Amino acid sequence: MSVQSSTLAVPTALRPSPPPLRRPRRPRWSFASARHRVPLLAVAVVLPLYWGWDAFLATGGGDLAAQYAWAGFVGRHPDTPYGLFWFGGTHTVNYSVISPHLMALLGVRAVSVLSGVSATWMLAALLDRTLARVALAPALVGALALWYNVVLGRTTFALGLAFALAALLAVADRAPRPARLTAAALGALFATMGSPVAGLFLLVAGAGYLIARQYAKGLALVVPPVVVVGLTTVLFPFQGEQPMAAGRMILPVLLSAAVMWASPREWRVVRASSALYAAGVVLTWLIPSPIGNNVERLALLFAPAVLLAAALHRRSRRIRHGVHRSRMRAMAMVTALSVSYLCVTSLMHLRGPDPVPGWVTHTDGVLAALDRLGADRGRVELPTDRDHRGATLLGPHVELMRGWNQQLDVERGRLFYEGKLDGPSYHAWLRHWAVGFVVLHDGTPDRSAVQETALIKAGQDWLEPVWQDRYWKIYRVRDTLPLVSAPAELQHAGEAELTLRMPHAGTSTVRIEYSPWLRAEGACLSADGQWTRLTVAKAGVYRLTSDYAGGPVDERGCWLDD
């Protein structure tokens, strides 16, 4: 007997239709997204540190003083490319193309924090893409280094680093597609416009790509810095020298050698860049240049993170089984030392800021005295203090001889660095730069101003004390040379312009470093050695200033009447 199935056949038309197939929904970005986990964690760790810096440590001393000075000048004179407030004249672009304008617009601290946090994100994303599972620890070490850079007041450099890391992120471990190469080139362009030093370091990375035969990526990183530096050098002439002692090259060279030794062979770009950087450090020591000891920043900031990344990368891929134990131990020791050095130097700043000295907060008296004495009709020398605050305090009110730019300070005040300063040489230097008053405060002088301060305090027969209070003292230079030669009569010397009166047609030498950007309506300006020669066809009041628009002048520097 056959057994039939009890299952009834259901007509096809009555069967329920299966649910429609849906394309799997792409997961939305979230704070917990694995793709952004490392950058988010790195930023989250350092955000409290940036808050602490902004709230307690950023008191305006050190390199931060220069940031405030440039931001203030550009805020007051946004269209002026040539400032007269320091060193007898200096171009804003020689410091940075975009940083002073951003700081004037957003504030120095805001740009500092935004640059540091952005650079932290870019570095963490770069490490996450190239290292995957072992990226977090190197990203945290790199984040601490970038915070330390901001603590030192290097806002301009931090801004350049943010763009430089963005440029590297655009091409790292990716096919060289046009959009990515364009993004890298734009990042390199803005990195160099933000900080020439950051552009130089990006040049090293780009050269590493070229050596590794990744030509499209290398050119995208190399060409923009070369173009920016070339154009600014031609359009805004600059001569300066940053000192670099022989001892300052030891640590960068050792760190770059350690990176070459520790990096896996497949890290061809890293190894090539490290070799080029080490050679560049030695050349920077041998050949005086505006770079000087700034060259050490790349190794001190990034070598600890790269060494840690190399060690973890080897461990994660079990390469340690093919390496002698002694080498692994040496790698661990070098990595630990470099990371410890970075942590110790960074955390030292958490002890609290140096108290703001009294002379910084009591400037009303000295400014009023300088105004009464007519210091705005000449140049003023202020020996550099340890924190460089004085250059920021007095710069907006009088033309200071020395400011916070060591390259120019060495170039135009070399006697302070050669150890041969004495009364006669100091007197001749003051006269050469038409310094009418010397101002001294009771703060700690910078190393380059120790001898100068001692000479002033010892008393010189050509220095006449004319005013003092508890914190400040003013001396008149008895026989200084005038800022403008006869027949001109100086009426006012400001931070961005100089006004003089000519009683009749003639020529006057103005002791301002000549710049092709200087203009004087109704007059002709030309170079007179290092100074500026003004020639007029009739009597009148003339105003020397500068403007990015240039003004209607002919090839001889003469103003063209409408």
ABEGO torsion letter per residue (X at the ends): XBBBBABBBBBAAABBBBBBBBBBBBBBBBAABAAAAAAAAAAAAAAAAAAAAAAAABAGBEAAAAAAAAAAAAAABAABABBAABGGEBBAAAABAAAAAAAAAAEAAAAAAAAAAAAAAAAAAAAAAAAEAAAAAAAAAAAAAAAAAAAAGBAAAAAAAAAAAAAAAAABGBBBBAAAAAAAAAAAAAAAAABAAAAAAAAAAAAAAAAAGBAAAAAAAAAAAAAAAAAAAAABBBBBBBBBBAAAAAAAAAAAAAAAAABBAABAAAAAAAAAAAAAAAAAAABBBAAEAAAAAAAAAAAAAAAAAAAAAAAAAGAAAABBAAAAAAAAAAAAAAAAAAAAAAAAAAAEBBBBBAAAABAAAAAAAAAAAGAAABBBBBBBBAAGAAAAAAAAABBBABBBBAAAAAAAAAAAAAGABBAAAAAAAAAAAGBABBBBBABBBBAAAAAAAAAAAAEBAABBBABBBAABBBBBBAABBBABBOABBBABBBAABBBBBBABBEBBBBBBBBBAABBBBGBBBBBBEABBBBBBABBEBBBBBBBAAGEBBBAAGBBBBX
